[in-house]
Amino acid sequence: MTKKLLNSFALAVCGVLLCLIAADINGKWVGAFDYNGNDVAVAADFKVDGDKLTGTITTPFGLSEIKEGKIDKDQLSYKINLNGEDIPSEGKVYSDSINVKFNYHGQDFLGTLKRPKN
């Protein structure tokens, strides 16, 4: 009985720790998106408050505020406005990176963000 209880407790603690690690995306991230075979630089500054995601995304096209941002464990979603058009994005958070996909005019674009090296 005690061994079963300890195993259950250990699994629960590990699960909570994994969620905390995956969800800690506050701060700056940099990376690139593949656009027709070319890397396009992108920088993000994320702010998480509970399940709400805010911040900014910077691309060669300018700075965009994150709108309708949400984070749930290791999944995130948000919209940015580019030239008057809302662009939906979604991503998966890993311990050292975030894989992001956004859809622009029916085409999906993929990118990876990582913490900047100082």
C-alpha positions in Angstrom: 0.0 0.0 0.0 2.7 2.5 1.0 4.8 1.7 -2.1 1.8 2.2 -4.4 1.0 5.5 -2.7 4.7 6.7 -3.0 4.7 5.7 -6.7 1.5 7.7 -7.3 2.9 10.7 -5.5 6.1 10.6 -7.4 4.3 10.4 -10.7 2.1 13.4 -9.7 5.1 15.5 -8.7 6.9 14.6 -12.0 3.7 15.6 -14.0 3.5 19.0 -12.2 7.2 19.7 -12.7 6.9 18.9 -16.4 4.0 21.2 -16.8 5.8 24.0 -15.0 8.9 23.6 -17.1 6.9 23.5 -20.3 4.8 26.5 -19.4 7.7 28.8 -18.3 8.0 30.8 -21.6 8.1 34.3 -20.1 10.7 36.5 -21.7 12.6 36.7 -25.0 12.8 34.1 -27.7 14.4 34.2 -31.1 14.3 32.1 -34.2 13.2 31.9 -37.8 10.3 30.7 -40.0 10.7 29.0 -43.3 9.1 31.1 -46.0 9.4 29.5 -49.4 12.8 28.1 -48.6 14.1 31.2 -46.9 14.6 31.8 -43.2 12.8 34.8 -41.9 14.0 36.1 -38.5 11.5 36.4 -35.7 11.7 37.5 -32.1 9.1 37.0 -29.4 8.7 38.6 -26.0 6.1 36.4 -24.1 4.3 37.2 -20.9 2.2 34.6 -19.2 -0.4 35.2 -16.6 -2.3 32.0 -15.7 -3.6 30.8 -19.0 -3.4 34.2 -20.7 -0.5 34.8 -23.2 0.5 38.4 -24.1 3.5 40.1 -25.5 5.0 41.0 -28.9 6.3 39.3 -32.0 8.9 41.1 -34.2 9.5 40.2 -37.8 11.1 42.1 -40.7 7.6 43.4 -41.3 7.5 45.1 -37.9 6.3 44.7 -34.3 2.9 43.1 -33.6 1.1 42.8 -30.3 -0.1 39.3 -29.4 -3.9 39.1 -29.3 -6.2 36.4 -28.0 -3.2 34.6 -26.6 -3.7 31.4 -24.6 -1.5 28.8 -23.0 -2.5 25.4 -21.7 0.3 23.2 -20.4 2.6 22.9 -23.4 0.2 24.2 -26.1 -0.1 27.9 -27.0 -2.2 29.9 -29.5 -2.4 33.6 -30.4 -3.1 36.0 -33.2 -0.9 38.8 -34.5 -2.0 41.6 -36.9 0.0 41.9 -40.1 -1.0 44.6 -42.5 -4.5 44.8 -41.1 -5.0 41.0 -41.2 -5.2 38.7 -38.1 -2.8 35.8 -38.5 -3.6 32.8 -36.3 -0.6 30.9 -34.7 -0.3 27.9 -32.6 2.7 26.2 -31.0 4.1 23.5 -28.7 6.4 24.3 -25.9 9.4 22.2 -25.1 12.0 22.6 -22.4 14.4 24.5 -24.7 12.3 25.6 -27.7 8.9 26.4 -29.0 7.7 25.0 -32.4 5.3 27.5 -33.9 3.0 27.2 -36.9 1.0 30.1 -38.4 -1.4 30.3 -41.3 -1.2 33.1 -43.9 -3.6 33.0 -46.8 -4.3 29.3 -46.4 -0.6 28.3 -46.3 1.1 27.0 -43.1 4.5 28.2 -42.1 6.7 26.5 -39.5 9.3 28.0 -37.2 11.3 27.3 -34.1 12.0 29.7 -31.3 14.8 29.4 -28.7 16.1 31.4 -25.8 18.7 33.9 -27.1 22.3 33.1 -26.2 23.9 36.0 -24.2 
